[in-house]
Amino acid sequence: MPFPENTPSIDELINLPAGEIAQLPVELLAAMQREIDAAAKQMKAVTARFSTALEVRYATRAAEARRACGKDTGTVRLADGDFTVVADLPKRVEWDQTRLVAMVERIRAAGDYPSEYVEISFKVPERAYVAWPEAIRQGFEPARTVKTGALKISILPQEDRA
């Protein structure tokens, strides 16, 4: 069957071996990539809509249940018919870095060890690093390790090449 009639559906694609998919014509791979991207976009939108609907239905009850337990965050369980709804509101704590530096200096000045109270880390923005003079970069080089992320491949028509 000629392309595009022979394009495997997403449901069929999940069961095909990767090696078999890799051997398909590039036109077919490009068509499948477009279909997968569209499906992923649709799934993201439907997931967001569904999550919002669950919030509309359960957020108030979950907040009341948390208040009854004397907590602002965390997990509560709600009964709804024959189901248990688990509502988790995670705690996200952020620390003012300038104030933490001041606290570390006070702890150090008092003769104590800041590492017993806080985790201290250093980072160098990569843009800054590559802009430094070579002599400074060489001093930092032994402390630098480069790792790679996941390879991402897109198939684009010739006129879309950037």
TORPA-4810 file (N, C-alpha, C, O; in nm, 3 decimals):
<nodes>
NODE_1_0.085_-0.117_0.000_0.000_0.000_0.000_0.090_0.124_0.000_0.181_0.132_0.083_M
NODE_2_0.071_0.220_-0.088_0.158_0.337_-0.097_0.133_0.437_0.015_0.027_0.438_0.078_P
NODE_3_0.235_0.520_0.038_0.224_0.629_0.134_0.118_0.727_0.084_0.117_0.747_-0.038_F
NODE_4_0.030_0.788_0.160_0.020_0.784_0.306_-0.073_0.677_0.358_-0.094_0.668_0.479_P
NODE_5_-0.132_0.594_0.269_-0.227_0.492_0.314_-0.161_0.388_0.405_-0.230_0.324_0.485_E
NODE_6_-0.031_0.372_0.393_0.038_0.270_0.474_0.096_0.327_0.603_0.173_0.258_0.671_N
NODE_7_0.061_0.450_0.639_0.112_0.511_0.761_0.052_0.438_0.882_-0.070_0.434_0.897_T
NODE_8_0.136_0.382_0.968_0.082_0.316_1.087_0.015_0.419_1.179_0.063_0.531_1.193_P
NODE_9_-0.094_0.379_1.240_-0.160_0.468_1.336_-0.077_0.469_1.465_0.013_0.387_1.483_S
NODE_10_-0.108_0.562_1.552_-0.037_0.568_1.681_-0.059_0.439_1.759_0.032_0.390_1.825_I
NODE_11_-0.181_0.384_1.752_-0.209_0.258_1.822_-0.126_0.143_1.765_-0.084_0.055_1.840_D
NODE_12_-0.102_0.143_1.634_-0.019_0.039_1.572_0.129_0.064_1.601_0.206_-0.029_1.622_E
NODE_13_0.167_0.191_1.602_0.307_0.228_1.620_0.362_0.180_1.755_0.478_0.142_1.764_L
NODE_14_0.280_0.181_1.857_0.326_0.142_1.991_0.373_-0.003_1.994_0.454_-0.040_2.079_I
NODE_15_0.323_-0.086_1.901_0.359_-0.228_1.899_0.467_-0.263_1.797_0.512_-0.377_1.792_N
NODE_16_0.508_-0.165_1.716_0.612_-0.193_1.616_0.750_-0.183_1.679_0.774_-0.094_1.761_L
NODE_17_0.841_-0.273_1.644_0.978_-0.263_1.695_1.045_-0.135_1.643_1.021_-0.095_1.529_P
NODE_18_1.128_-0.073_1.725_1.196_0.051_1.687_1.277_0.033_1.560_1.282_0.124_1.477_A
NODE_19_1.341_-0.081_1.542_1.420_-0.106_1.423_1.335_-0.106_1.297_1.378_-0.059_1.192_G
NODE_20_1.214_-0.158_1.308_1.122_-0.160_1.194_1.076_-0.018_1.160_1.067_0.019_1.043_E
NODE_21_1.047_0.061_1.262_1.007_0.201_1.241_1.121_0.278_1.176_1.099_0.358_1.085_I
NODE_22_1.243_0.253_1.222_1.360_0.325_1.170_1.381_0.300_1.020_1.440_0.383_0.953_A
NODE_23_1.333_0.189_0.969_1.352_0.154_0.828_1.246_0.213_0.736_1.256_0.200_0.614_Q
NODE_24_1.145_0.278_0.792_1.038_0.336_0.710_1.091_0.455_0.630_1.189_0.518_0.671_L
NODE_25_1.029_0.487_0.516_1.073_0.602_0.436_1.063_0.731_0.516_0.975_0.745_0.602_P
NODE_26_1.153_0.826_0.489_1.158_0.950_0.565_1.026_1.027_0.555_0.986_1.093_0.651_V
NODE_27_0.958_1.020_0.440_0.829_1.088_0.425_0.727_1.032_0.524_0.647_1.106_0.581_E
NODE_28_0.732_0.902_0.542_0.641_0.836_0.636_0.678_0.874_0.779_0.590_0.900_0.861_L
NODE_29_0.808_0.877_0.810_0.853_0.918_0.943_0.810_1.061_0.973_0.765_1.090_1.084_L
NODE_30_0.822_1.151_0.874_0.782_1.290_0.894_0.632_1.300_0.919_0.589_1.375_1.006_A
NODE_31_0.553_1.224_0.844_0.407_1.225_0.864_0.371_1.172_1.002_0.284_1.227_1.070_A
NODE_32_0.438_1.066_1.044_0.412_1.009_1.176_0.453_1.107_1.286_0.385_1.119_1.388_M
NODE_33_0.565_1.176_1.266_0.610_1.273_1.366_0.507_1.385_1.382_0.478_1.427_1.494_Q
NODE_34_0.451_1.434_1.270_0.348_1.538_1.277_0.225_1.488_1.352_0.168_1.560_1.433_R
NODE_35_0.185_1.364_1.324_0.068_1.306_1.390_0.093_1.289_1.541_0.005_1.317_1.622_E
NODE_36_0.211_1.243_1.575_0.246_1.224_1.717_0.250_1.360_1.788_0.199_1.373_1.899_I
NODE_37_0.311_1.460_1.726_0.317_1.593_1.786_0.177_1.650_1.807_0.148_1.709_1.911_D
NODE_38_0.088_1.632_1.708_-0.049_1.681_1.721_-0.122_1.607_1.833_-0.195_1.668_1.911_A
NODE_39_-0.103_1.476_1.840_-0.167_1.397_1.946_-0.115_1.437_2.084_-0.192_1.445_2.180_A
NODE_40_0.015_1.463_2.094_0.073_1.503_2.222_0.017_1.639_2.265_-0.013_1.660_2.382_A
NODE_41_0.005_1.731_2.169_-0.051_1.862_2.199_-0.196_1.850_2.245_-0.238_1.916_2.340_K
NODE_42_-0.272_1.765_2.176_-0.412_1.743_2.214_-0.420_1.678_2.353_-0.504_1.717_2.434_Q
NODE_43_-0.333_1.582_2.380_-0.335_1.515_2.510_-0.299_1.612_2.622_-0.356_1.605_2.730_M
NODE_44_-0.204_1.701_2.595_-0.167_1.801_2.695_-0.286_1.892_2.726_-0.312_1.924_2.842_K
NODE_45_-0.359_1.933_2.622_-0.475_2.021_2.640_-0.587_1.949_2.715_-0.648_2.007_2.805_A
NODE_46_-0.613_1.824_2.680_-0.721_1.751_2.746_-0.683_1.720_2.891_-0.769_1.719_2.979_V
NODE_47_-0.556_1.694_2.916_-0.509_1.670_3.053_-0.527_1.795_3.139_-0.571_1.787_3.254_T
NODE_48_-0.493_1.911_3.083_-0.511_2.037_3.157_-0.659_2.061_3.185_-0.695_2.101_3.296_A
NODE_49_-0.745_2.037_3.086_-0.888_2.058_3.105_-0.942_1.964_3.212_-1.021_2.005_3.297_R
NODE_50_-0.901_1.838_3.207_-0.947_1.739_3.304_-0.899_1.774_3.445_-0.975_1.761_3.541_F
NODE_51_-0.773_1.817_3.457_-0.719_1.857_3.588_-0.798_1.975_3.645_-0.826_1.979_3.765_S
NODE_52_-0.832_2.070_3.559_-0.912_2.184_3.603_-1.048_2.138_3.652_-1.098_2.188_3.753_T
NODE_53_-1.109_2.045_3.581_-1.239_1.993_3.622_-1.230_1.925_3.759_-1.318_1.941_3.842_A
NODE_54_-1.123_1.848_3.781_-1.106_1.784_3.912_-1.087_1.888_4.022_-1.139_1.872_4.133_L
NODE_55_-1.014_1.995_3.991_-0.997_2.103_4.089_-1.131_2.168_4.121_-1.162_2.194_4.237_E
NODE_56_-1.211_2.193_4.017_-1.344_2.253_4.039_-1.426_2.164_4.131_-1.494_2.212_4.221_V
NODE_57_-1.419_2.035_4.107_-1.501_1.941_4.185_-1.450_1.920_4.327_-1.531_1.910_4.420_R
NODE_58_-1.317_1.913_4.346_-1.265_1.868_4.475_-1.181_1.970_4.554_-1.156_1.946_4.672_Y
NODE_59_-1.138_2.079_4.496_-1.045_2.170_4.565_-1.102_2.224_4.695_-1.031_2.227_4.796_A
NODE_60_-1.227_2.266_4.695_-1.287_2.324_4.816_-1.297_2.219_4.926_-1.262_2.246_5.041_T
NODE_61_-1.343_2.099_4.890_-1.352_1.992_4.991_-1.215_1.956_5.045_-1.199_1.931_5.164_R
NODE_62_-1.116_1.952_4.957_-0.980_1.918_5.000_-0.926_2.024_5.094_-0.862_1.992_5.194_A
NODE_63_-0.950_2.152_5.062_-0.902_2.261_5.148_-0.969_2.253_5.285_-0.903_2.273_5.387_A
NODE_64_-1.098_2.223_5.287_-1.170_2.208_5.416_-1.114_2.090_5.495_-1.098_2.099_5.616_E
NODE_65_-1.085_1.981_5.428_-1.030_1.863_5.495_-0.891_1.894_5.552_-0.858_1.851_5.662_A
NODE_66_-0.810_1.967_5.476_-0.677_2.006_5.526_-0.691_2.096_5.649_-0.622_2.077_5.749_R
NODE_67_-0.781_2.193_5.640_-0.804_2.284_5.754_-0.847_2.205_5.878_-0.801_2.233_5.988_R
NODE_68_-0.936_2.107_5.859_-0.984_2.024_5.970_-0.870_1.946_6.035_-0.875_1.915_6.154_A
NODE_69_-0.767_1.915_5.956_-0.650_1.843_6.007_-0.545_1.940_6.061_-0.443_1.897_6.116_C
NODE_70_-0.570_2.070_6.046_-0.475_2.170_6.095_-0.352_2.184_6.008_-0.243_2.214_6.057_G
NODE_71_-0.367_2.162_5.877_-0.252_2.176_5.789_-0.291_2.256_5.663_-0.406_2.254_5.620_K
NODE_72_-0.191_2.325_5.608_-0.213_2.405_5.487_-0.179_2.329_5.360_-0.233_2.359_5.253_D
NODE_73_-0.091_2.232_5.371_-0.046_2.156_5.255_-0.050_2.008_5.289_-0.080_1.969_5.402_T
NODE_74_-0.022_1.927_5.190_-0.014_1.783_5.212_-0.129_1.708_5.147_-0.203_1.764_5.066_G
NODE_75_-0.143_1.582_5.184_-0.239_1.492_5.123_-0.359_1.470_5.214_-0.344_1.449_5.334_T
NODE_76_-0.477_1.475_5.154_-0.600_1.438_5.224_-0.677_1.341_5.137_-0.661_1.338_5.015_V
NODE_77_-0.759_1.262_5.201_-0.841_1.164_5.129_-0.988_1.200_5.149_-1.033_1.229_5.259_R
NODE_78_-1.061_1.198_5.037_-1.202_1.232_5.038_-1.282_1.115_4.983_-1.238_1.049_4.888_L
NODE_79_-1.397_1.088_5.041_-1.484_0.983_4.989_-1.579_1.044_4.887_-1.636_1.151_4.910_A
NODE_80_-1.596_0.976_4.775_-1.692_1.018_4.673_-1.751_0.891_4.613_-1.690_0.828_4.528_D
NODE_81_-1.871_0.856_4.659_-1.934_0.731_4.616_-1.849_0.614_4.657_-1.810_0.602_4.773_G
NODE_82_-1.820_0.527_4.562_-1.738_0.408_4.589_-1.589_0.435_4.570_-1.509_0.341_4.564_D
NODE_83_-1.551_0.562_4.560_-1.412_0.596_4.532_-1.352_0.680_4.644_-1.422_0.750_4.717_F
NODE_84_-1.221_0.669_4.657_-1.144_0.756_4.745_-1.066_0.851_4.656_-0.992_0.808_4.568_T
NODE_85_-1.083_0.979_4.681_-1.012_1.081_4.605_-0.894_1.126_4.688_-0.912_1.167_4.803_V
NODE_86_-0.775_1.119_4.633_-0.654_1.162_4.702_-0.617_1.299_4.646_-0.588_1.313_4.527_V
NODE_87_-0.619_1.401_4.733_-0.586_1.538_4.691_-0.457_1.579_4.760_-0.451_1.591_4.882_A
NODE_88_-0.354_1.600_4.681_-0.223_1.634_4.735_-0.188_1.777_4.694_-0.186_1.810_4.576_D
NODE_89_-0.160_1.860_4.792_-0.114_1.997_4.768_0.028_2.004_4.824_0.047_2.023_4.944_L
NODE_90_0.130_1.988_4.736_0.267_1.984_4.785_0.314_2.118_4.838_0.267_2.224_4.797_P
NODE_91_0.407_2.111_4.929_0.469_2.231_4.985_0.590_2.267_4.899_0.674_2.182_4.871_K
NODE_92_0.597_2.392_4.858_0.711_2.443_4.782_0.772_2.556_4.861_0.714_2.665_4.872_R
NODE_93_0.888_2.532_4.916_0.955_2.632_4.999_1.065_2.699_4.918_1.145_2.631_4.853_V
NODE_94_1.070_2.830_4.921_1.177_2.907_4.857_1.246_2.990_4.965_1.182_3.040_5.057_E
NODE_95_1.377_3.003_4.951_1.455_3.077_5.049_1.516_3.200_4.984_1.566_3.192_4.871_W
NODE_96_1.513_3.311_5.052_1.574_3.435_5.005_1.726_3.417_5.013_1.782_3.410_5.122_D
NODE_97_1.791_3.410_4.899_1.934_3.379_4.894_2.019_3.486_4.962_2.118_3.454_5.027_Q
NODE_98_1.982_3.612_4.946_2.059_3.721_5.008_2.054_3.710_5.160_2.155_3.727_5.228_T
NODE_99_1.937_3.681_5.214_1.924_3.666_5.359_1.995_3.542_5.410_2.051_3.542_5.519_R
NODE_100_1.994_3.436_5.330_2.066_3.314_5.371_2.216_3.340_5.376_2.283_3.291_5.467_L
NODE_101_2.269_3.415_5.279_2.412_3.447_5.280_2.445_3.524_5.408_2.547_3.498_5.471_V
NODE_102_2.359_3.618_5.446_2.382_3.695_5.569_2.379_3.603_5.691_2.461_3.619_5.781_A
NODE_103_2.286_3.508_5.693_2.279_3.414_5.806_2.404_3.326_5.812_2.456_3.300_5.920_M
NODE_104_2.452_3.282_5.697_2.573_3.200_5.693_2.690_3.280_5.749_2.770_3.226_5.826_V
NODE_105_2.701_3.406_5.711_2.810_3.490_5.762_2.798_3.508_5.914_2.900_3.507_5.984_E
NODE_106_2.678_3.526_5.964_2.659_3.540_6.111_2.699_3.412_6.183_2.763_3.416_6.288_R
NODE_107_2.659_3.298_6.128_2.694_3.169_6.189_2.845_3.151_6.189_2.903_3.109_6.289_I
NODE_108_2.909_3.184_6.077_3.054_3.171_6.066_3.123_3.266_6.163_3.219_3.228_6.229_R
NODE_109_3.074_3.391_6.174_3.133_3.491_6.264_3.120_3.449_6.410_3.203_3.485_6.493_A
NODE_110_3.015_3.372_6.440_2.994_3.325_6.578_3.081_3.203_6.609_3.078_3.150_6.720_A
NODE_111_3.159_3.157_6.510_3.249_3.045_6.533_3.185_2.910_6.508_3.244_2.806_6.540_G
NODE_112_3.066_2.908_6.453_2.997_2.782_6.425_3.017_2.743_6.279_3.077_2.819_6.203_D
NODE_113_2.969_2.628_6.240_2.986_2.576_6.105_2.853_2.587_6.029_2.757_2.517_6.061_Y
NODE_114_2.847_2.674_5.929_2.722_2.692_5.853_2.673_2.562_5.788_2.552_2.544_5.772_P
NODE_115_2.763_2.474_5.751_2.723_2.350_5.684_2.638_2.259_5.773_2.575_2.165_5.725_S
NODE_116_2.637_2.287_5.904_2.550_2.211_5.994_2.405_2.257_5.983_2.314_2.190_6.031_E
NODE_117_2.384_2.373_5.920_2.250_2.431_5.913_2.198_2.447_5.771_2.078_2.437_5.747_Y
NODE_118_2.286_2.472_5.678_2.244_2.497_5.540_2.331_2.418_5.443_2.445_2.384_5.473_V
NODE_119_2.274_2.390_5.325_2.352_2.331_5.216_2.404_2.445_5.131_2.328_2.534_5.091_E
NODE_120_2.532_2.442_5.105_2.593_2.549_5.027_2.641_2.490_4.895_2.710_2.388_4.894_I
NODE_121_2.604_2.555_4.784_2.651_2.508_4.654_2.689_2.628_4.569_2.643_2.740_4.593_S
NODE_122_2.772_2.603_4.470_2.817_2.707_4.379_2.781_2.664_4.238_2.788_2.546_4.204_F
NODE_123_2.742_2.760_4.157_2.711_2.733_4.016_2.774_2.842_3.932_2.788_2.957_3.976_K
NODE_124_2.812_2.806_3.813_2.866_2.902_3.718_2.777_2.898_3.594_2.769_2.794_3.528_V
NODE_125_2.711_3.008_3.561_2.631_3.009_3.438_2.721_2.983_3.317_2.827_3.045_3.304_P
NODE_126_2.680_2.895_3.230_2.761_2.857_3.114_2.789_2.976_3.023_2.898_2.987_2.967_E
NODE_127_2.693_3.065_3.008_2.715_3.184_2.926_2.828_3.270_2.981_2.911_3.322_2.906_R
NODE_128_2.831_3.284_3.113_2.939_3.362_3.176_3.073_3.291_3.156_3.173_3.355_3.124_A
NODE_129_3.073_3.159_3.176_3.196_3.082_3.164_3.260_3.099_3.026_3.381_3.124_3.016_Y
NODE_130_3.181_3.085_2.920_3.238_3.095_2.786_3.281_3.237_2.751_3.359_3.257_2.658_V
NODE_131_3.230_3.336_2.824_3.267_3.476_2.798_3.394_3.517_2.874_3.453_3.621_2.844_A
NODE_132_3.435_3.436_2.971_3.553_3.470_3.051_3.680_3.466_2.965_3.683_3.399_2.862_W
NODE_133_3.784_3.537_3.010_3.915_3.523_2.945_3.967_3.380_2.965_3.936_3.315_3.065_P
NODE_134_4.046_3.335_2.871_4.098_3.198_2.874_4.171_3.164_3.005_4.156_3.054_3.057_E
NODE_135_4.248_3.259_3.059_4.324_3.233_3.182_4.231_3.202_3.299_4.262_3.115_3.381_A
NODE_136_4.120_3.270_3.308_4.025_3.244_3.417_3.954_3.111_3.394_3.937_3.033_3.487_I
NODE_137_3.914_3.085_3.269_3.847_2.958_3.238_3.936_2.840_3.274_3.887_2.740_3.326_R
NODE_138_4.067_2.849_3.246_4.158_2.739_3.276_4.161_2.706_3.424_4.172_2.590_3.462_Q
NODE_139_4.150_2.808_3.509_4.147_2.784_3.653_4.024_2.709_3.698_4.029_2.631_3.793_G
NODE_140_3.913_2.732_3.630_3.787_2.666_3.665_3.768_2.531_3.597_3.686_2.449_3.641_F
NODE_141_3.843_2.507_3.492_3.826_2.386_3.410_3.825_2.256_3.490_3.741_2.170_3.462_E
NODE_142_3.913_2.236_3.589_3.911_2.109_3.663_3.782_2.086_3.741_3.749_1.972_3.774_P
NODE_143_3.706_2.193_3.771_3.582_2.178_3.846_3.461_2.162_3.755_3.349_2.148_3.804_A
NODE_144_3.482_2.163_3.625_3.372_2.162_3.528_3.360_2.026_3.462_3.459_1.969_3.415_R
NODE_145_3.238_1.973_3.459_3.207_1.850_3.388_3.091_1.879_3.293_2.991_1.938_3.334_T
NODE_146_3.105_1.838_3.168_2.999_1.859_3.070_2.928_1.727_3.045_2.992_1.627_3.014_V
NODE_147_2.797_1.728_3.059_2.715_1.611_3.029_2.617_1.651_2.920_2.594_1.769_2.897_K
NODE_148_2.561_1.553_2.853_2.464_1.583_2.748_2.324_1.546_2.793_2.304_1.460_2.879_T
NODE_149_2.228_1.612_2.732_2.088_1.578_2.754_2.046_1.473_2.653_2.129_1.411_2.588_G
NODE_150_1.914_1.454_2.642_1.860_1.357_2.548_1.863_1.414_2.406_1.835_1.532_2.385_A
NODE_151_1.898_1.331_2.312_1.899_1.369_2.172_1.756_1.388_2.124_1.670_1.304_2.149_L
NODE_152_1.730_1.499_2.056_1.598_1.525_1.998_1.617_1.542_1.849_1.699_1.622_1.805_K
NODE_153_1.541_1.466_1.772_1.552_1.471_1.627_1.418_1.511_1.570_1.315_1.453_1.606_I
NODE_154_1.417_1.609_1.480_1.296_1.652_1.410_1.320_1.638_1.262_1.430_1.664_1.213_S
NODE_155_1.217_1.598_1.191_1.225_1.587_1.045_1.145_1.702_0.988_1.025_1.713_1.010_I
NODE_156_1.214_1.789_0.912_1.151_1.909_0.856_1.160_1.908_0.705_1.258_1.858_0.649_L
NODE_157_1.059_1.962_0.637_1.072_1.977_0.493_1.189_2.068_0.459_1.228_2.150_0.542_P
NODE_158_1.246_2.055_0.342_1.365_2.132_0.302_1.350_2.281_0.325_1.444_2.343_0.374_Q
NODE_159_1.236_2.342_0.294_1.220_2.486_0.306_1.215_2.533_0.451_1.230_2.652_0.477_E
NODE_160_1.193_2.441_0.548_1.186_2.478_0.689_1.319_2.467_0.761_1.326_2.491_0.881_D
NODE_161_1.426_2.430_0.690_1.556_2.414_0.755_1.603_2.547_0.808_1.594_2.650_0.741_R
NODE_162_1.654_2.543_0.931_1.708_2.665_0.991_1.856_2.657_1.006_1.919_2.751_1.055_A
</nodes>
